[in-house]
Amino acid sequence: MRAARIELIADGGPLRIDGRLDASGERGGLINLVSATHITVGDDGTLLARSSGGYLSDPAKPGRYEDGYRGGQVELAAPRGRVSLNEGLVDVGGTRLENGKLVSDASGVVRITAARIADSARTRCRRHPDPRRQGRAGSGPSRL
């Protein structure tokens, strides 16, 4: 599914994503997934909200971007359940540049809300194992 804004709400049961939801665009988009119980992004699930826009700083020098946009937003909310990302991919990479390099605030926002199941929560986040799919300055895809 591809759209600037994607919202899926399952008010009576779990929500599972095994395909591709793409809200990428010039300024990044929004993916909002809400479930009363559980959200699962399967191994083949891909949530994209990347930005691709920017502007030319000097029309006489095509391809030279001065600035761009932060990535979009992905929000996953299961207030009475859990959020499982398995090997799924979430990418909110942006295109903000300074002196021709991606800046650290180029990434968009990933917001996860789930029921607390213990006194402390453990989160595991690692960079994507394929370096060709990674961005620089924290703007590339992360596997959660």
C-alpha positions in Angstrom: 0.0 0.0 0.0 1.3 3.4 -0.9 -0.1 6.8 0.3 1.1 10.0 2.0 -0.8 9.0 5.1 -1.7 5.5 6.1 -3.8 4.7 9.2 -5.0 1.2 10.1 -7.0 0.7 13.3 -8.1 -2.7 14.6 -10.4 -1.9 17.6 -11.4 -5.5 18.2 -8.3 -7.6 17.7 -4.7 -7.9 16.6 -3.1 -6.2 13.6 -0.4 -8.0 11.5 1.6 -6.4 8.7 3.5 -8.9 6.4 3.7 -6.6 3.4 4.9 -3.1 2.5 3.3 0.1 3.8 4.9 3.1 2.0 4.2 6.7 3.1 7.4 8.0 1.6 7.4 11.3 -0.3 9.0 14.7 -0.7 8.5 15.6 3.0 8.0 12.1 4.4 4.6 10.7 5.4 2.8 9.2 8.3 2.0 5.5 9.1 -0.2 5.1 12.1 -1.1 1.6 13.2 -3.4 1.1 16.3 -4.7 -2.1 17.8 -6.6 -2.8 20.9 -4.5 -5.9 21.6 -1.4 -6.6 19.5 0.6 -5.3 16.5 3.0 -7.6 14.7 5.2 -6.5 11.9 6.2 -9.8 10.3 9.7 -10.7 8.9 8.6 -9.4 5.5 6.8 -6.4 6.9 8.2 -3.0 5.8 7.1 0.4 7.1 8.5 3.3 5.1 8.0 7.0 5.8 11.1 8.4 4.2 11.6 11.9 2.7 13.0 12.4 -0.7 12.7 16.1 -1.2 15.1 19.0 -1.2 15.9 22.0 -3.3 18.7 23.0 -5.6 20.8 25.7 -4.0 22.1 27.0 -7.4 20.2 26.2 -10.6 23.5 26.5 -12.5 24.9 23.5 -10.5 22.3 20.7 -10.9 22.3 18.1 -8.3 23.7 20.2 -5.5 21.2 20.2 -2.6 21.6 22.7 0.2 18.8 21.3 2.4 16.1 18.7 2.5 13.5 17.4 4.9 13.4 15.2 7.9 11.9 11.8 7.5 8.3 11.0 8.3 6.6 9.4 11.2 5.7 5.8 12.1 3.5 5.3 15.1 2.6 1.9 16.5 0.1 1.8 19.4 -1.2 -1.3 21.2 -2.2 0.2 24.6 -3.5 -3.0 26.1 -1.1 -5.4 24.3 2.3 -5.7 22.7 4.1 -4.5 19.6 6.3 -7.1 17.9 8.6 -6.1 15.1 10.4 -9.4 14.5 12.8 -8.8 11.5 10.5 -6.2 10.0 12.0 -2.9 8.7 11.0 0.6 9.8 12.7 3.4 7.8 12.1 7.1 8.5 15.2 8.4 6.8 15.4 12.0 5.7 17.4 14.1 3.3 18.5 17.1 5.4 21.9 18.1 4.2 24.6 20.5 5.4 27.6 21.0 3.1 26.5 18.0 1.1 26.3 15.6 4.0 23.3 14.2 5.8 22.9 15.8 9.2 22.1 13.9 12.4 18.5 15.4 12.7 17.6 14.0 9.2 15.7 11.0 10.7 12.0 11.1 11.3 10.2 9.8 14.3 9.3 6.2 15.4 6.8 6.2 18.3 5.9 2.8 20.0 3.2 2.5 22.7 2.4 -0.8 24.3 1.3 -2.2 27.7 4.0 -2.5 30.3 4.5 -6.1 31.2 7.3 -5.9 33.7 9.0 -3.5 36.1 11.5 -2.7 33.4 11.4 -2.8 29.6 14.1 -4.2 27.4 14.6 -2.7 24.0 16.9 -4.1 21.3 17.7 -1.9 18.3 20.4 -2.6 15.7 21.4 -1.1 12.4 20.4 -2.9 9.3 22.9 -5.6 8.5 23.1 -4.6 4.8 25.4 -1.5 4.6 23.9 -0.6 1.2 20.6 0.0 3.0 22.0 2.1 5.8 22.2 5.9 5.7 24.7 8.1 7.4 24.4 10.2 10.5 21.7 8.1 12.0 19.3 8.6 9.1 19.2 5.0 7.7 16.9 2.2 8.4 17.0 0.4 11.8 15.8 -3.1 12.5 14.0 -3.3 15.8 
